[in-house]
């Protein structure tokens, strides 16, 4: 009986993936150091080693990614190896055409007729639950070795036939021997033989493989007699059930048998590939599914759930489940224990189970309510246990909107707070001091020290709120004295001065005083030591108003103020931002004056005048 451990193993590596539900890796002499492509037997050891018996080239061992081959040069008794089994101590036993070999991990011990074998030409080897070694011979019966002495049983004792091709032991301790002419059950004292006349499948008396499944049923694989018949025979202790190609079996020439921890069967056939038998349904795995060859001679399921298949063209390992994809949800917005991990896995052996610790499992592939931290997700189809890649659930806090907690703003000026550009859906409060309470970065206009609060959504969907305290700085206060009608002087000392004519900068006019040289409307803007600026009102020099060439040049903007001098009647003055938003609109009839408007310095605005004697006039201004 082949034992299957439930040890967990590491992440899958595979070279061929089909339907995203299983993986296949092939080993041949062209892509590995396996001794031969003609594999007669395969056996996976509990320590992870996989042994391959070849037809004439000795045995090869795969340890991880390392290959080692043993032949008669290393002590193996013969290079044509027909079968392999492993005892409870980890010794590997090889049935060869030249005798029996035991490998203890460092050296070989060989057994031949000189030590008690009935024949050196062996076909099978089996280790029973008591540790006895059973060696099936090619014509001389079966030999039992208890560690000290040999005992031979043949047809004279009750064995069906002396060619013993396979041995298994049922759950009651009975031994079953597959021979070239039926199977024999041995209780230790009595023999019972079964052929196609009393239970075996029709024309299937040449039995070449045997297995006891997890439920205690005994299975036998036959070779068709003269090309007809053959297939599978199963005995449950009282009745026989048979299967062949009419039931979905890949071929009636069944060379190898094994089952996994959940009693899902694998049968290797010599013509049409392997059959997977689950829930009463056969599925075929051959070259179309990635197996190296359809001509298969053996199968073994490793303690880790891998299905190893030996063929005449190399070896294949099929893994019954594969990781496909995954997704995680972090603990966003400062909310802990809301993280999730979802793992997508493909398998040919549903149902699947998932675990965060490899101990307790659930049927859902999503884990919820997770705190921030590192996790590994295990998943299994109850034959393979696989650890997926690690996952890291992060604590994603709400990002601050503003880099600063406070800003300074000059009186009668505006500022922008420049929030994090990754945010969206802004709302500002109080809305009375912002140019727009729903834009990302509005202008702030405040006449007192106060907080400005913004609410917004970050890129993770977190709703954040943040505030900035706006502190006002004093702007320059001054008067402009006019002497000799053309000499203008600021009555205070400031850091910078700039004089303008009809809103246009006068190059070089940066002193505390300025002497006008041509008629017009002048203004001056000054900046104090803390960087705040204020512009004066209009200063008229020899200004005759409407008699100038263009009356509309008497309308301009400076430092957030609209200046106008329009003696005409019924003039409607409107100011628009570049986005089309109306800033202000009023009537100006035969008057000269100053109107304060909500326009930040260094902003382009459109002045629209209409109604003045039915004229319409537009001018773009750059406020400064």
ZIGIRA-V44457 format. One record per residue. N is the residue number from 1. RES is the residue in one letter. PHI is phi in whole degrees, 0 to 359 (none if undefined). D_CENTER is the distance of its C-alpha to the mean C-alpha in Angstrom with 2 decimals. Layout:
N;RES;PHI;D_CENTER
N;RES;PHI;D_CENTER
This chain:
1;X;none;39.01
2;X;275;35.65
3;X;266;33.80
4;X;234;30.08
5;X;275;28.59
6;X;254;25.69
7;X;294;24.43
8;X;272;20.74
9;X;229;19.17
10;X;279;16.34
11;X;306;13.15
12;X;295;14.07
13;X;240;15.39
14;X;211;16.73
15;X;253;18.69
16;X;227;19.04
17;X;234;16.84
18;X;233;18.82
19;X;63;17.98
20;X;60;14.43
21;X;244;16.14
22;X;199;17.39
23;X;228;17.65
24;X;228;20.91
25;X;237;22.10
26;X;251;25.75
27;X;234;28.25
28;X;224;31.57
29;X;294;34.24
30;X;275;32.93
31;X;236;29.44
32;X;206;30.18
33;X;256;33.21
34;X;297;33.88
35;X;291;37.69
36;X;205;38.13
37;X;275;36.38
38;X;270;38.81
39;X;261;37.11
40;X;267;39.46
41;X;205;37.53
42;X;221;34.19
43;X;214;33.58
44;X;261;30.56
45;X;271;31.78
46;X;300;30.53
47;X;278;30.04
48;X;101;27.42
49;X;292;29.98
50;X;235;30.35
51;X;252;33.89
52;X;235;35.06
53;X;269;38.70
54;X;247;40.06
55;X;268;43.18
56;X;105;45.35
57;X;240;42.98
58;X;84;42.51
59;X;238;39.24
60;X;243;35.95
61;X;244;33.59
62;X;253;29.89
63;X;242;28.77
64;X;70;25.15
65;X;246;25.60
66;X;256;29.36
67;X;256;31.97
68;X;223;35.54
69;X;247;38.31
70;X;240;41.44
71;X;229;44.66
72;X;299;48.29
73;X;293;48.33
74;X;263;46.16
75;X;119;48.19
76;X;297;46.75
77;X;289;49.75
78;X;205;48.86
79;X;271;46.35
80;X;263;46.02
81;X;252;43.80
82;X;264;43.69
83;X;201;41.72
84;X;220;39.80
85;X;213;39.45
86;X;230;38.65
87;X;272;40.76
88;X;294;39.95
89;X;271;40.76
90;X;91;38.26
91;X;291;41.01
92;X;257;40.09
93;X;250;42.86
94;X;237;43.46
95;X;267;45.90
96;X;238;47.41
97;X;282;50.34
98;X;235;52.26
99;X;132;51.67
100;X;248;49.13
101;X;237;47.12
102;X;243;45.45
103;X;244;43.00
104;X;262;42.56
105;X;107;40.00
106;X;222;42.64
107;X;211;45.56
108;X;257;46.79
109;X;239;49.53
110;X;250;51.07
111;X;232;53.09
112;X;226;55.50
113;X;301;58.73
114;X;292;60.27
115;X;261;58.30
116;X;131;58.82
117;X;296;56.57
118;X;287;58.39
119;X;204;56.95
120;X;276;54.73
121;X;273;53.12
122;X;258;50.21
123;X;243;47.78
124;X;205;45.67
125;X;215;44.95
126;X;214;43.83
127;X;257;43.57
128;X;273;44.70
129;X;293;43.93
130;X;269;47.02
131;X;92;46.03
132;X;290;48.61
133;X;257;47.88
134;X;248;48.86
135;X;246;49.48
136;X;272;50.22
137;X;257;52.72
138;X;266;53.66
139;X;116;57.00
140;X;238;58.00
141;X;85;56.17
142;X;238;53.66
143;X;247;54.07
144;X;252;53.04
145;X;239;52.65
146;X;264;52.70
147;X;102;52.33
148;X;232;56.10
149;X;235;57.73
150;X;252;57.05
151;X;230;58.06
152;X;250;58.16
153;X;240;58.11
154;X;222;59.23
155;X;296;60.77
156;X;288;63.93
157;X;268;62.07
158;X;127;60.46
159;X;297;57.40
160;X;300;56.94
161;X;197;56.90
162;X;274;56.72
163;X;273;53.70
164;X;254;50.86
165;X;264;47.50
166;X;197;45.22
167;X;223;45.57
168;X;215;43.74
169;X;229;44.75
170;X;276;44.42
171;X;290;43.77
172;X;268;47.55
173;X;94;47.95
174;X;287;49.61
175;X;263;49.06
176;X;238;48.46
177;X;240;49.40
178;X;273;48.37
179;X;239;51.29
180;X;286;52.51
181;X;210;54.56
182;X;103;52.82
183;X;240;51.23
184;X;237;53.08
185;X;258;52.33
186;X;236;53.95
187;X;274;54.39
188;X;110;56.01
189;X;223;59.44
190;X;235;59.30
191;X;242;57.85
192;X;227;56.72
193;X;247;55.93
194;X;236;53.99
195;X;229;54.21
196;X;295;53.69
197;X;280;56.97
198;X;221;55.68
199;X;148;51.94
200;X;292;50.08
201;X;296;48.83
202;X;302;51.53
203;X;52;52.20
204;X;230;49.62
205;X;282;51.90
206;X;275;50.45
207;X;262;47.59
208;X;241;45.20
209;X;209;42.28
210;X;210;42.05
211;X;199;39.59
212;X;250;39.76
213;X;275;36.84
214;X;292;35.45
215;X;264;38.05
216;X;90;40.93
217;X;286;41.53
218;X;255;42.76
219;X;245;41.49
220;X;224;43.26
221;X;255;42.39
222;X;253;45.42
223;X;253;46.52
224;X;304;48.44
225;X;276;52.17
226;X;54;53.67
227;X;85;50.55
228;X;233;50.61
229;X;75;49.20
230;X;82;46.85
231;X;131;43.41
232;X;245;42.29
233;X;231;44.49
234;X;233;43.37
235;X;243;45.80
236;X;261;45.04
237;X;107;48.21
238;X;221;50.54
239;X;227;49.53
240;X;254;47.98
241;X;231;45.29
242;X;238;44.72
243;X;223;42.06
244;X;213;42.25
245;X;298;40.97
246;X;293;42.48
247;X;268;39.95
248;X;114;36.99
249;X;299;37.18
250;X;299;36.20
251;X;203;39.55
252;X;275;42.53
253;X;263;42.56
254;X;261;40.28
255;X;262;39.92
256;X;218;37.22
257;X;223;36.03
258;X;194;33.47
259;X;220;31.49
260;X;266;28.45
261;X;295;28.48
262;X;254;28.60
263;X;66;31.35
264;X;270;29.40
265;X;271;31.57
266;X;228;31.17
267;X;235;34.25
268;X;267;34.61
269;X;244;37.35
270;X;276;39.41
271;X;240;39.26
272;X;243;36.34
273;X;96;33.33
274;X;261;31.83
275;X;249;31.99
276;X;258;29.48
277;X;245;31.54
278;X;215;29.89
279;X;54;31.55
280;X;79;34.52
281;X;238;32.70
282;X;267;32.53
283;X;232;29.71
284;X;260;30.31
285;X;235;28.10
286;X;226;29.87
287;X;297;29.49
288;X;294;28.04
289;X;262;25.11
290;X;106;24.77
291;X;294;27.26
292;X;295;29.47
293;X;204;32.68
294;X;275;34.19
295;X;269;37.04
296;X;248;35.73
297;X;236;37.79
298;X;194;35.79
299;X;210;32.66
300;X;209;31.39
301;X;259;28.48
302;X;287;27.41
303;X;302;27.26
304;X;264;23.47
305;X;91;23.46
306;X;284;23.23
307;X;260;25.76
308;X;262;27.90
309;X;236;30.27
310;X;259;33.23
311;X;232;34.85
312;X;280;37.70
313;X;234;35.30
314;X;129;32.89
315;X;240;30.33
316;X;231;27.00
317;X;241;24.39
318;X;249;22.45
319;X;254;19.55
320;X;279;19.59
321;X;213;16.00
322;X;220;12.66
323;X;289;9.00
324;X;250;7.80
325;X;197;4.62
326;X;203;4.10
327;X;214;5.93
328;X;228;8.54
329;X;242;12.12
330;X;280;14.10
331;X;276;17.79
332;X;278;19.22
333;X;63;22.90
334;X;77;23.98
335;X;266;23.31
336;X;269;22.14
337;X;61;20.93
338;X;238;19.15
339;X;290;15.53
340;X;223;13.18
341;X;229;10.07
342;X;238;9.28
343;X;243;7.95
344;X;258;8.93
345;X;227;11.04
346;X;255;13.88
347;X;206;17.24
348;X;253;20.90
349;X;229;22.09
350;X;297;21.29
351;X;275;21.40
352;X;254;18.23
353;X;227;18.18
354;X;227;15.71
355;X;212;16.64
356;X;262;15.98
357;X;230;18.87
358;X;75;19.36
359;X;240;22.66
360;X;261;22.51
361;X;238;20.47
362;X;226;19.95
363;X;276;19.58
364;X;282;17.24
365;X;270;13.48
366;X;240;13.43
367;X;253;14.75
368;X;238;16.85
369;X;65;19.37
370;X;267;17.48
371;X;284;19.14
372;X;295;17.64
373;X;157;16.68
374;X;258;14.49
375;X;221;13.25
376;X;244;12.36
377;X;248;11.72
378;X;261;14.06
379;X;218;14.52
380;X;208;17.61
381;X;252;19.85
382;X;76;22.76
383;X;241;23.32
384;X;255;20.15
385;X;240;18.44
386;X;234;15.03
387;X;261;13.23
388;X;283;9.47
389;X;294;8.13
390;X;288;9.62
391;X;233;8.85
392;X;236;11.44
393;X;272;12.95
394;X;261;15.40
395;X;267;18.87
396;X;262;19.22
397;X;285;23.02
398;X;290;25.12
399;X;282;25.98
400;X;290;29.71
401;X;288;31.20
402;X;242;33.94
403;X;281;34.19
404;X;240;37.76
405;X;271;39.44
406;X;210;42.70
407;X;223;44.26
408;X;250;47.83
409;X;221;49.43
410;X;286;52.93
411;X;302;55.28
412;X;63;55.73
413;X;232;52.56
414;X;229;48.95
415;X;211;45.58
416;X;238;41.87
417;X;267;39.32
418;X;51;36.39
419;X;290;33.46
420;X;304;29.81
421;X;290;29.13
422;X;283;25.55
423;X;276;27.19
424;X;216;28.63
425;X;56;31.00
426;X;284;33.62
427;X;223;36.67
428;X;245;39.44
429;X;213;42.23
430;X;285;45.15
431;X;289;45.09
432;X;286;48.72
433;X;246;48.00
434;X;241;45.17
435;X;292;45.66
436;X;205;42.95
437;X;271;41.14
438;X;232;38.03
439;X;271;37.33
440;X;291;34.85
441;X;219;37.53
442;X;285;41.01
443;X;276;44.28
444;X;257;45.61
445;X;236;49.36
446;X;224;50.85
447;X;255;54.42
448;X;222;53.72
449;X;293;51.30
450;X;194;48.45
451;X;275;44.74
452;X;244;42.51
453;X;245;39.48
454;X;236;36.40
455;X;243;33.77
456;X;203;30.55
457;X;249;26.89
458;X;274;24.22
459;X;294;21.04
460;X;265;19.17
461;X;85;21.88
462;X;278;23.84
463;X;270;27.60
464;X;242;29.38
465;X;227;33.07
466;X;208;34.86
467;X;228;38.48
468;X;228;40.61
469;X;270;44.27
470;X;264;46.42
471;X;257;49.57
472;X;274;52.42
473;X;253;54.38
474;X;292;58.01
475;X;269;58.81
476;X;300;62.06
477;X;240;65.25
478;X;198;68.14
479;X;236;70.96
480;X;250;72.11
481;X;269;75.80
482;X;244;77.69
483;X;234;80.87
484;X;54;83.12
485;X;66;81.02
486;X;236;78.67
487;X;256;77.53
488;X;250;74.43
489;X;220;73.41
490;X;280;70.70
491;X;273;72.35
492;X;221;69.58
493;X;260;67.87
494;X;226;64.19
495;X;286;61.62
496;X;224;61.50
497;X;224;63.53
498;X;212;63.02
499;X;258;65.65
500;X;230;65.01
501;X;236;67.31
502;X;51;66.31
503;X;83;62.78
504;X;266;62.52
505;X;295;62.15
506;X;267;65.41
507;X;303;64.56
508;X;80;65.90
509;X;274;67.02
510;X;236;65.26
511;X;261;68.23
512;X;295;69.44
513;X;231;72.12
514;X;213;72.49
515;X;252;75.58
516;X;288;75.23
517;X;240;76.75
518;X;212;76.22
519;X;299;76.30
520;X;150;73.12
521;X;251;70.81
522;X;245;69.31
523;X;219;66.67
524;X;225;65.36
525;X;241;62.05
526;X;236;61.92
527;X;236;59.17
528;X;273;59.83
529;X;290;58.63
530;X;260;55.45
531;X;91;54.36
532;X;267;55.49
533;X;237;57.50
534;X;217;60.14
535;X;249;62.07
536;X;281;65.66
537;X;281;67.32
538;X;286;69.23
539;X;245;72.16
540;X;270;74.69
541;X;231;76.79
542;X;44;79.62
543;X;268;77.30
544;X;259;79.16
545;X;66;76.17
546;X;292;76.54
547;X;285;78.94
548;X;292;76.23
549;X;303;74.96
550;X;233;71.69
551;X;299;71.84
552;X;285;68.13
553;X;290;67.54
554;X;276;68.69
555;X;239;65.25
556;X;203;62.43
557;X;241;59.71
558;X;209;59.60
559;X;53;57.52
560;X;79;56.44
561;X;244;60.00
562;X;264;61.46
563;X;252;64.94
564;X;212;67.33
565;X;212;71.07
566;X;238;71.90
567;X;284;75.52
568;X;286;74.85
569;X;263;74.59
570;X;55;71.78
571;X;271;68.95
572;X;253;65.43
573;X;255;62.97
574;X;233;59.24
575;X;239;56.34
576;X;235;52.87
577;X;284;49.57
578;X;294;47.83
579;X;273;45.41
580;X;91;48.49
581;X;286;48.73
582;X;286;52.36
583;X;271;53.17
584;X;198;56.83
585;X;207;59.81
586;X;200;63.50
587;X;261;67.05
588;X;229;69.17
589;X;239;72.87
590;X;49;75.43
591;X;214;73.77
592;X;244;72.41
593;X;187;69.71
594;X;229;66.29
595;X;238;63.41
596;X;278;60.37
597;X;233;57.10
598;X;271;53.47
599;X;231;52.40
600;X;284;50.61
601;X;302;52.04
602;X;60;50.63
603;X;230;49.67
604;X;276;50.91
605;X;229;52.80
606;X;252;54.90
607;X;262;58.52
608;X;240;59.99
609;X;240;63.74
610;X;215;65.52
611;X;91;68.82
612;X;286;70.96
613;X;55;73.68
614;X;66;71.04
615;X;278;69.20
616;X;233;65.40
617;X;217;63.87
618;X;234;60.34
619;X;211;59.37
620;X;271;56.11
621;X;237;56.38
622;X;256;54.24
623;X;288;54.98
624;X;211;55.63
